[in-house]
Amino acid sequence: MNKYLLLCFGFLLSFASLTQSSNDLWGEIRERMVFDHVLDHPSVIYELEKYDDNQYVINRLAKNGQRYLFYTVSESIKRDLPVELALLPFIESQFDPYAMSSTGATGIWQFILSTAREQKLKKNWWYDGRRDIVASTSAAYDYLTKLHSKYDDWLLAIAAYNAGPNRISKEIKKNQAKGLAIDFWSLNLPKETKAYVPKLLALAEVIKNPDKYSIVIPNLPNRPYFQLVTLPSQVDLMQVANISGLKIEVVYELNPGFTQWATDPNGPFHILLPVGIADRFQINLGNIDPSELVQWDRYLVEKGDTLTSIAKKYLIDSALLKEINGLKDDTIYENEELQVPRGPSWLKDYLNKPDIYYVKAGDSMWSIAKRFNVTIKDLSIWNDLNPTKFLLTGTKILIYPKYFKEIKPKTIPKNDIVYPVKRGDSIIKISNKFGIPKEWILEWNDIPDETLIYPGQIIELKLSEIN
């Protein structure tokens, strides 16, 4: 885990390295620019005309950069690289980590698979390092630094990043043989590459002198948007959303490298979360049993099932499903039990006939879940219920018995919960949600007035005392 602590320290170091001479990130970039923008070259002039009095394009640019630009800038400063390189994802992908080119390049830095392998970016069923903001930025700067060492010219290094070093070296040799200049502007390069460098120079010029082009660049705060949080093991990303109080879409936006429902079981063991939420998440995470971070169920093999069909139902790689269950081959038998991930796999069409329970007076989601050894999340998904809403007496609740979670005995008190207050919550709602008297909640948390709670406040539910 030490390497992840070092990575966290690196985050702090890179953030501290910004001068803070400007509260606006664009101002920071302007102060650190080093490239000659070659404003008299026709191809740069052509690209500049696209920005002239085009506020829409600038607004979109600022919006796309709001999550990741601070990080690419701070990492360039940390490595003592030209800050203009931090703008390359605008040209490559519009800072969209899910962007994919016709050649299969993906991520904000648009790595193709072969180059990603050369730069040691990991890719498997769970994870694609090309989309990981931290890993891909590190790989991109490593690669650009290597290319600059090769050519001793940043424009050639940037061109090689786009066209590949073999093509650049080939054109340099051609010009040398003819006694011609070997700078970027003199080489016979592909059309895309000829436009690639001017696009970057034009963007840098517009950022440097927005008034000159009749535009206003929306402010971006000169501070980090996200923070790296270390994880003890593989984690279900829906659990991350639940613990942090974030929408699952936000979790994926900051962690696009994770391509499935959970983090890679073999690492990286970290996630990115918005600053201000990360610290609270870390505290809440510490109060959860590691066995709860990825939940598993038992699946009873039915006639006609295959390992592939079961894997497809549960959004898991069939080879991994085989490994988890210790199978030597793909052979499975009717009524055999397999361990499968809970994850996002509750597809009711595939489940057997459920038991039916009718809500009685005094019931809550919590009490029903406890009675049937399932979770509130199970009940919510099976019955399309909002766990924050009250249950009406007589409501029909479906219970799918084949998917009861196996409860293992624990040597420590269980069922203590750290609950982050959500918008619209009240003490009475929390009380009904978990089926416990509101007076206990007030006492456990030293709350003198039940109306004085607010979104984001942490409420401790000491349910082990009940047990």
C-alpha positions, 0 to 999 in steps of 0.5 A, a space after each residue: 500500500 506504500 506506493 499508493 501513499 506516495 501517489 497521494 503525496 504526489 497529488 498534494 505536491 503537484 497541487 502545492 506547486 501551483 503559484 496561486 498567483 492567480 485565482 483563475 486557472 487560465 491566468 496560471 496557464 498564461 503566466 507559464 506559457 513558453 511556446 512561440 505561437 507562430 502567429 504569422 503562419 497560415 495554418 495557425 491563422 486558419 485555426 485562430 479564425 475558428 475562435 474569433 468571436 466564437 463564444 460558444 466554442 470557448 464556453 464548451 471548452 471551459 466546460 469540458 476542462 472543468 474536471 481534469 484541466 487543473 490536474 493536467 496543468 499541475 502535473 506539467 508544472 510538477 514535471 517542469 514541462 511546458 504548460 501548453 502540453 496540458 492543453 493537448 487533451 482539448 485537441 485530442 478528445 475535448 477532455 472526454 475520457 470516453 472519446 474513441 477514434 476510428 483507429 481505436 484510440 481512447 481516453 483524454 490523451 487518445 492512446 491507441 492500444 499498441 502505444 498504451 502497452 509501450 507506456 505500461 498502461 494496463 488494460 483488462 476486462 475490469 480496467 482500461 488505463 487509457 481512460 484513467 485520468 491519473 494513469 493516462 496523464 502520467 503515461 502521456 507526459 512520459 511519452 512526450 518527454 521521451 519524444 522530446 529527448 529524441 528530437 530536442 524540439 517540442 513541436 516535433 515531439 508533439 507531431 510524433 505524439 500524433 503521427 508516431 515517431 517512425 513517420 517523423 523520423 522518416 520525414 526528417 531523414 528525407 529532408 536531411 538527404 535533400 539538404 532541407 530544413 528539418 523543423 516541423 513546418 518543413 516536413 511532409 507530414 500527414 494532413 491530420 498532423 499538419 493541422 494538429 500542432 497549429 490547433 494547439 498553438 492557436 488554442 494557446 494563443 486564444 487563452 493567452 489573449 482572449 480580448 484580441 479575439 473578442 471572447 471571454 473565457 469562463 473562469 475555472 478555479 485554480 484548485 483541484 477538482 478531485 482527490 485520490 482516495 486509496 481503497 483496501 480492496 476491490 470495491 463495487 462502484 455502486 457502493 462508492 456512490 452510496 457511501 459518498 452520496 454521489 450519483 453513480 454517473 459522477 463516480 464513473 466520470 471521475 473514474 472512467 478507467 473502470 469499465 465494469 461494475 467494480 474496481 479491478 480486483 488486482 488494482 489500481 486500489 484507488 479512486 478519484 472523488 470530488 474534493 470535499 467529499 473524499 475525506 468524508 468518504 474515507 471516514 465512512 469507508 473505514 466503518 464498513 466491513 471489507 467483505 461488504 465492499 463487493 457483495 456476492 450471492 449464490 446462484 443455483 444452476 438451472 437446466 440449459 445454463 452455461 457458464 457463458 450465459 450466467 456470466 452474461 447475466 451477471 456482467 462478469 467475464 466467464 473466465 473470471 467466474 470460472 476462477 472464482 468458483 474454482 472450476 477446471 473447465 466450463 462444465 457445470 451441472 444442474 442444481 450446482 451452486 455458483 458464487 456470482 457478484 451482486 453488483 448491478 446484476 438484479 435482472 428480475 426476468 431471470 429470477 424464479 418465482 418470489 415469496 410474497 410478503 405484505 407490509 404490516 403496521 410498524 414495518 420498515 424497509 430495514 425490519 423487512 430486510 432483516 427479517 428475510 436476511 436480505 438488504 434494503 438495496 435488494 428490496 428496492 431493486 426487486 420492488 422498484 421502491 424508493 428506500 427513503 419513502 414510507 411503506 404503506 400497510 398492505 403493500 406487496 413485497 417480493 422476496 427472491 429466496 434463491 438470492 439470500 445473502 449468506 450471513 457469516 458470523 463476525 467476531 466484532 459488533 455488526 450493523 453499526 451504520 454511518 449515515 450521511 444525511 441527504 436532501 429532504 431527510 428528517 430524523 423521523 424519516 431516518 427513524 422509519 427507514 431503519 425501523 428504530 425510535 427517533 429518540 435513540 438517533 437523537 441520543 446517539 448523536 447528541 442532537 438537541 433539536 431534531 430539526 437541526 440536521 442538514 445535508 451531508 451531516 453524518 448520523 451514527 446508528 449504533 445498531 449493534 447496541 440493539 443486537 
